[in-house]
């Protein structure tokens, strides 16, 4: 059994958004995830990445109190 998800993601620093995008993915029962998406917004120096595909995979750690995702360390790749 797998769980499907859609999300928006942001990479930020003190000055605001560096990159932003959307993705869709799947989480397996052992908490392994993978997703595919696209860069939709970028700071001026990264604007050449708008429209590029993104891929990520890793494992979700869960908050023991709420059951919500806590972190999702893994690999994030932009083509």
Secondary structure, DSSP 8 states (H G I E B T S, - for coil): -EEEEEEEEEEEETTEEEEEEEEEEEEETTSEEEEEEEEEEE-GGGGGGTT-EEEEEEE-EE-TTT-SEEE--EEEEE-
